[in-house]
Amino acid sequence: MSSERLIRTLNCDLPRFKSSFQRLKPDIKKEARRALGEMVLMDIDAPPAKLHLHMLTNKQVTSVLDPTKKVNVYTVHLTSNDAYKASFTFEGGCAYLRDCGTHADIDKSP
């Protein structure tokens, strides 16, 4: 039996994420807050389908906790029309939010 990998906390403090979140329109921010709230205490291996959460294949980014390591990067849809996404790393039970923006922008540079 596999153990749950729960997102215990969200870290929204990375400068890139804070800046990109502030640029979102108010209606998008409202929907994004709801989606991000649903991530708390979520099993990253069994997310609700509506969030479209998945790990990007063939892409790794620098770890927040250990800059000498590369870690997997994940994306989650922030809006119900799938137009906006956020990227994050999952390290030590925490989702470190990296960036948010249009679907195309996040896929290009998570």
C-alpha positions, -999 to +999 in steps of 0.1 A: +000+000+000+015+034-010+016+062+014-002+095+007+019+124-003-002+153+011+003+189+003+004+201+039+012+238+031+014+262+002+043+286-001+033+317-021+063+337-012+086+333-042+090+367-059+081+353-094+048+339-082+039+370-061+045+392-091+026+371-116-003+366-092-006+404-087-009+409-124-040+386-127-074+403-132-096+403-101-120+377-114-091+354-123-076+359-088-108+350-072-110+317-091-073+311-086-076+315-048-104+289-048-083+264-068-052+269-047-072+265-015-084+230-027-047+219-029-042+221+009-042+185+024-046+171-011-029+138-020-006+149-049-010+115-064-048+115-064-059+151-071-095+161-080-099+158-118-111+194-121-077+208-111-059+190-139-028+187-117+001+168-133+038+166-133+055+180-164+075+153-182+110+160-192+112+192-171+129+197-139+137+229-120+160+240-092+149+230-058+138+257-034+152+238-004+185+227-020+197+248-050+222+221-059+194+197-068+168+195-096+132+185-088+100+178-107+077+206-115+039+203-115+011+224-129-024+230-118-053+247-136-065+279-118-096+285-138-125+263-149-120+272-185-084+260-183-070+293-195-048+300-165-023+277-147+002+278-119+034+258-116+049+245-083+074+221-069+065+196-042+092+195-015+089+182+021+051+183+021+050+219+008+039+231-026+062+260-035+043+281-060+066+293-088+046+311-114+010+317-127-004+329-159-019+318-191-019+281-200+006+287-229+030+309-208+032+284-180+037+254-203+065+273-220+083+284-188+071+267-157 
